[in-house]
Amino acid sequence: MAGSRNEKKGKLSLALVGLGLAAVIVALLIGYVSRSDRKRLSLPFEEFSASSQRLARDICLIDKAISDGFYTMGIPQEKIHFVSVLPRQKLGYNWDFNSVEARIPGRQSVLKTGREIRSRISNLKIPVQIKIERESDNEVVYNIYRNSLHTHKLKIIVDRHQAPHRVSCPKIGIIIDDLGYDSSLASAFMKLDLPLTFSVLPFTPYTRLIAQEARKGGREIMLHLPLEPIRYPGINPGDGVLLVSMDREMILEVLERDLSQIPFASGVNNHMGSRFTESEEKMMIVLAELKRRGLYFIDSKTTAKSVAYRVAKKMDLRTASRDIFLDNGLSEHALKIQMERLLSLSRHRGRAIGIGHPHKETLKLLKRYQATLNNETEIVPVSNLVN
């Protein structure tokens, strides 16, 4: 009898071990599938084509050559001003055109500084050209092109005149776009000591969870509204997308479904939308409904031809537009340059809006600049910056 009982116990133990191993294997498989699904479901953060991505990488190299040139010549960061950053579009490319002004202390040579930067740019292994607009002992002006695309205007002048007006405490709004596919990364952004604005995509695995957590944390929440890009359906903004082929009734029906995903959203900005935001007729339908609901609209400016901001202003809708994409390039240097652009624009204009995405690199950037942003600017919910 004892032997029989021991035999049964042995079989039971083996069965339990087998069940335990099976449970572990199933858990690992579920985790793998879950990760695979997340990768499969994840959307491209923006609608840049491969050619525009190559252009963005080349612009980052030009940026680095300029900043390294200034550093080599001992020009302090506070003497370098980003005057404007404007979206441009040509030959199927999308990029931000940068106007930079540097004021050189009188003891240093403007011409020598200009030559140092020209040399660094000319040595880049990319198709870049520099056209000299002006070159003298007091001022040099260079226009920089990547192939035929005008990417930078660089002005270097002797610092004899009054510096451009700098706002003592400028306001900055930072939107984190494309939330919905990674709840843990979204939570990490919420833990930053910065009142970021969270823009959440509809119909994602974590749409409601992220929006509710952000709301509990007292953060401003937006609907990140999917709009048709030029390359649709090759590039797909995801579920709930508004298309230019839709009539008024269909646009309003889909918009209603999208808004119902985040009923407590304060405003809306566009996800992709390079085709849709170029249509005044279609944008008027969307913007009129947002105005009726008391929501504001931020134009993400995914195309230089967007009419969204202009139409919203004409309709007296609370509105603003994006100034800087913080993380089109994810290298440490590219991220630093974009943050410095955002800071510089805010100092000279009094306000600026930056858009980032749920990348680990973007999270590290914001952590690194957290003290600077809080000490030198006022970070505000983006609703504070609408007209």
Long-range contacts (C-beta under 8 A, 24 or more apart in sequence): 38-181, 38-182, 38-205, 41-181, 41-204, 41-205, 42-181, 43-178, 43-181, 43-201, 43-236, 43-237, 43-238, 44-235, 45-177, 45-178, 45-357, 45-359, 46-272, 46-302, 46-325, 46-328, 46-357, 47-229, 47-230, 47-231, 47-235, 47-237, 47-272, 47-274, 47-302, 48-94, 48-328, 49-92, 49-93, 49-231, 51-92, 51-93, 52-92, 52-93, 52-94, 52-95, 55-93, 55-95, 55-146, 55-149, 56-95, 56-328, 56-329, 57-329, 58-124, 58-126, 58-128, 58-146, 59-95, 59-96, 59-98, 59-146, 59-151, 59-152, 60-329, 60-331, 60-333, 60-334, 60-337, 61-124, 61-126, 62-121, 62-124, 62-126, 62-128, 62-144, 62-146, 62-151, 62-152, 63-98, 63-333, 63-334, 63-337, 64-333, 64-337, 65-117, 65-120, 65-121, 65-123, 65-124, 66-100, 66-117, 66-120, 66-121, 66-152, 66-154, 67-333, 67-337, 68-120, 69-113, 69-116, 69-117, 69-119, 69-120, 70-102, 70-113, 70-117, 72-116, 73-108, 73-112, 73-113, 73-116, 74-108, 75-102, 75-104, 75-108, 75-113, 77-340, 79-103, 79-104, 79-105, 79-159, 80-344, 81-164, 81-344, 81-348, 82-340, 82-341, 82-344, 82-345, 83-348, 84-345, 85-323, 85-324, 85-341, 85-345, 86-304, 87-301, 87-303, 87-304, 87-306, 88-149, 88-150, 88-304, 89-303, 89-304, 89-305, 90-148, 90-149, 91-148, 91-149, 93-149, 94-274, 94-302, 94-303, 94-304, 95-149, 95-151, 96-324, 96-325, 97-150, 97-151, 97-152, 97-153, 98-151, 98-152, 98-153, 98-341, 99-152, 99-153, 99-155, 100-152, 100-153, 100-154, 100-155, 101-155, 101-156, 101-157, 101-164, 102-154, 102-155, 102-156, 102-157, 103-157, 103-158, 103-159, 103-163, 104-156, 104-157, 104-158, 104-159, 105-159, 106-158, 106-159, 106-160, 109-137, 110-136, 110-137, 110-138, 110-139, 110-140, 110-156, 110-157, 110-158, 111-135, 111-136, 111-137, 111-140, 113-140, 113-156, 114-140, 114-142, 114-156, 117-142, 117-154, 117-156, 118-142, 164-348, 165-348, 166-347, 166-348, 167-346, 167-347, 167-348, 167-349, 167-350, 169-376, 169-377, 169-378, 170-346, 170-347, 170-349, 170-350, 170-351, 170-352, 170-377, 170-378, 171-346, 171-350, 171-351, 171-352, 171-377, 171-378, 171-379, 171-380, 171-384, 171-385, 172-342, 172-343, 172-346, 172-351, 172-352, 172-353, 172-354, 172-373, 172-377, 172-378, 172-379, 172-380, 173-197, 173-320, 173-351, 173-352, 173-353, 173-354, 173-379, 173-380, 173-381, 173-382, 173-384, 173-385, 174-326, 174-353, 174-354, 174-355, 174-356, 174-366, 174-379, 174-382, 175-199, 175-222, 175-269, 175-298, 175-322, 175-353, 175-354, 175-355, 175-356, 175-382, 176-355, 176-356, 176-357, 176-358, 176-362, 177-224, 177-269, 177-271, 177-300, 177-355, 177-356, 177-357, 177-358, 178-224, 178-271, 178-357, 178-358, 179-204, 179-206, 179-210, 179-224, 179-358, 180-204, 180-205, 180-206, 180-207, 180-210, 180-224, 181-205, 181-206, 181-358, 182-206, 182-358, 183-209, 183-210, 183-213, 185-358, 185-360, 185-363, 186-210, 186-213, 186-214, 186-358, 187-213, 188-363, 189-358, 189-363, 189-366, 190-214, 190-217, 190-219, 192-363, 192-366, 192-367, 192-370, 193-370, 193-374, 194-366, 194-370, 194-373, 194-374, 194-379, 195-219, 195-220, 195-379, 195-380, 195-381, 196-366, 196-379, 197-221, 197-222, 197-381, 197-382, 197-383, 198-222, 199-223, 199-224, 199-269, 200-224, 200-261, 200-262, 200-265, 201-226, 201-238, 201-240, 201-271, 202-226, 202-239, 202-240, 202-257, 202-258, 202-261, 202-262, 203-238, 203-239, 203-240, 203-258, 203-261, 204-238, 207-261, 207-262, 208-261, 208-262, 211-261, 211-262, 211-264, 211-265, 215-264, 219-381, 220-266, 220-267, 220-381, 220-382, 220-383, 221-262, 221-264, 221-265, 221-266, 222-265, 222-266, 222-267, 222-268, 222-269, 222-298, 222-382, 223-258, 223-259, 223-261, 223-262, 223-265, 223-267, 223-268, 223-269, 224-268, 224-269, 224-270, 224-271, 225-255, 225-258, 225-268, 225-269, 225-270, 225-271, 225-273, 225-286, 226-258, 226-271, 226-272, 226-273, 227-270, 227-271, 227-272, 227-273, 227-275, 227-276, 227-277, 228-272, 228-273, 228-275, 228-276, 229-272, 229-273, 229-274, 229-275, 229-276, 229-302, 230-274, 230-275, 230-303, 232-275, 235-272, 237-271, 237-272, 237-273, 238-271, 242-276, 242-282, 242-286, 243-276, 244-275, 244-276, 244-279, 244-282, 246-282, 248-285, 251-282, 251-285, 251-286, 252-285, 252-289, 255-286, 255-289, 259-293, 265-295, 266-295, 266-296, 266-381, 266-383, 267-295, 267-296, 267-297, 267-298, 267-318, 267-382, 267-383, 267-386, 268-295, 268-296, 268-297, 268-298, 269-297, 269-298, 269-299, 269-300, 269-322, 269-355, 270-299, 270-300, 270-302, 270-308, 271-300, 272-302, 273-300, 273-302, 273-303, 273-306, 273-308, 274-302, 274-303, 274-305, 274-306, 277-302, 277-303, 277-305, 277-306, 277-307, 277-308, 278-303, 278-305, 278-306, 278-307, 279-307, 280-307, 280-311, 283-307, 283-308, 283-311, 283-312, 284-311, 284-315, 287-311, 287-312, 287-315, 287-317, 288-315, 290-317, 291-315, 291-316, 291-317, 296-320, 296-383, 296-386, 298-322, 298-353, 298-382, 298-386, 300-355, 313-387, 318-383, 318-386, 318-387, 319-386, 319-387, 320-353, 320-382, 320-385, 320-386, 320-387, 321-353, 322-353, 322-354, 322-355, 323-352, 323-353, 323-354, 324-352, 324-353, 324-354, 324-355, 325-354, 325-355, 325-356, 326-354, 326-355, 326-356, 326-362, 326-365, 327-356, 327-357, 327-359, 327-361, 327-362, 327-365, 330-359, 330-361, 330-362, 332-361, 335-361, 335-362, 335-365, 336-365, 339-365, 339-369, 343-372, 343-373, 343-376, 343-377, 346-377, 351-385, 353-382, 353-385
